Amino acid sequence: SFDDPLMIVRFKSLIDNLSALPSMHRVTHILIGNEVDGYLSVNPAELNPFSTFYKQVIDHIHTKMPGVKVGTIITFNSLIDHPAIFNTLTPNSDFICYTYYPTNNTNPNWQMRPPNDVFSDITFMAEKAGSKPFAFTEIGYPSSPENNSSETLQKEFVENMFDALQPYKKEGKIAFIFYHGMYGYPPGFCSQYAQSQGIDSAHLCGFMNNLGLKNYITGQPRQAWNAFLNKLDSW
């Protein structure tokens, strides 16, 4: 279990060893777990044990690495579908970190919602973060027609994303953003990943193979590439 004392001691030992590395002065943020709601939503009995583990680890990191901010990663859709996970974990977090793709969470086939939804979605995420900064380890929008999208819609998402986040950047509320991604995934990666996860690849691969602002195979930019560069110039 996550709250087993041996589990916690071992993780603290990992932190102790990391804190002794000369390069650790470059580290500003540490994330404990990626999209943890994916596991905790289907294993709800593990939420409180993970919360115990999470709090003790955060306290230890603050002791060993003063000034380093600690959080975990939550999917945007979990804010709506599994709010108890967010509400349990975020009080102990120094910042709130999301992965965000505006998919229709009532449709299992990775269908995208309209790019204009980004404005209300980001407002919602900022409100949920409260007084804490928020960040994105993944944020993006595919261009595939299989996912109810296109290059034009991807371009609109990029433009709207920058516009929606700009006020929070000016307020110092954005910790960091990793856009996902500059390129799509390499050929064959998605089908292997889908098989390993037991997921139907038809729509997932349309999503993953067309997330990039450039085509992986040809290297050619999609419409969203220049939009990204133009918005970044004034960011």
WOWOCOR-V873659 format. One record per residue. N is the residue number from 1. RES is the residue in three letters. BURIAL is 1 if it has 24 or more other C-alpha atoms within 12 Angstrom, else 0. Layout:
n = {N	N}
res = {RES	RES}
burial = {BURIAL	BURIAL}
This chain:
n = {1	2	3	4	5	6	7	8	9	10	11	12	13	14	15	16	17	18	19	20	21	22	23	24	25	26	27	28	29	30	31	32	33	34	35	36	37	38	39	40	41	42	43	44	45	46	47	48	49	50	51	52	53	54	55	56	57	58	59	60	61	62	63	64	65	66	67	68	69	70	71	72	73	74	75	76	77	78	79	80	81	82	83	84	85	86	87	88	89	90	91	92	93	94	95	96	97	98	99	100	101	102	103	104	105	106	107	108	109	110	111	112	113	114	115	116	117	118	119	120	121	122	123	124	125	126	127	128	129	130	131	132	133	134	135	136	137	138	139	140	141	142	143	144	145	146	147	148	149	150	151	152	153	154	155	156	157	158	159	160	161	162	163	164	165	166	167	168	169	170	171	172	173	174	175	176	177	178	179	180	181	182	183	184	185	186	187	188	189	190	191	192	193	194	195	196	197	198	199	200	201	202	203	204	205	206	207	208	209	210	211	212	213	214	215	216	217	218	219	220	221	222	223	224	225	226	227	228	229	230	231	232	233	234	235}
res = {SER	PHE	ASP	ASP	PRO	LEU	MET	ILE	VAL	ARG	PHE	LYS	SER	LEU	ILE	ASP	ASN	LEU	SER	ALA	LEU	PRO	SER	MET	HIS	ARG	VAL	THR	HIS	ILE	LEU	ILE	GLY	ASN	GLU	VAL	ASP	GLY	TYR	LEU	SER	VAL	ASN	PRO	ALA	GLU	LEU	ASN	PRO	PHE	SER	THR	PHE	TYR	LYS	GLN	VAL	ILE	ASP	HIS	ILE	HIS	THR	LYS	MET	PRO	GLY	VAL	LYS	VAL	GLY	THR	ILE	ILE	THR	PHE	ASN	SER	LEU	ILE	ASP	HIS	PRO	ALA	ILE	PHE	ASN	THR	LEU	THR	PRO	ASN	SER	ASP	PHE	ILE	CYS	TYR	THR	TYR	TYR	PRO	THR	ASN	ASN	THR	ASN	PRO	ASN	TRP	GLN	MET	ARG	PRO	PRO	ASN	ASP	VAL	PHE	SER	ASP	ILE	THR	PHE	MET	ALA	GLU	LYS	ALA	GLY	SER	LYS	PRO	PHE	ALA	PHE	THR	GLU	ILE	GLY	TYR	PRO	SER	SER	PRO	GLU	ASN	ASN	SER	SER	GLU	THR	LEU	GLN	LYS	GLU	PHE	VAL	GLU	ASN	MET	PHE	ASP	ALA	LEU	GLN	PRO	TYR	LYS	LYS	GLU	GLY	LYS	ILE	ALA	PHE	ILE	PHE	TYR	HIS	GLY	MET	TYR	GLY	TYR	PRO	PRO	GLY	PHE	CYS	SER	GLN	TYR	ALA	GLN	SER	GLN	GLY	ILE	ASP	SER	ALA	HIS	LEU	CYS	GLY	PHE	MET	ASN	ASN	LEU	GLY	LEU	LYS	ASN	TYR	ILE	THR	GLY	GLN	PRO	ARG	GLN	ALA	TRP	ASN	ALA	PHE	LEU	ASN	LYS	LEU	ASP	SER	TRP}
burial = {0	1	0	0	0	0	0	1	0	0	1	1	0	0	1	0	0	0	1	0	0	0	0	0	0	0	0	0	1	1	1	1	1	0	1	1	1	1	0	1	0	0	0	0	0	1	1	0	0	1	1	0	1	1	1	1	1	1	1	1	1	1	0	1	1	0	0	1	1	1	1	1	1	1	1	1	1	1	1	0	0	1	0	0	1	1	0	1	1	1	1	1	1	1	1	1	1	1	1	1	1	1	1	0	0	0	0	0	0	1	1	1	1	1	1	0	1	1	1	0	1	1	0	0	1	1	0	1	1	0	0	1	1	1	1	1	1	1	1	1	1	1	1	1	1	0	1	1	1	1	1	1	1	1	1	1	1	1	1	1	1	1	1	1	1	0	0	1	0	0	0	0	1	1	1	1	1	0	1	1	1	1	1	1	1	0	0	0	0	1	1	0	0	0	0	0	0	0	0	0	1	0	1	1	1	1	1	1	1	1	1	1	1	1	1	0	0	0	0	0	1	1	1	1	1	0	1	1	0	0	0	0	0	0	0}
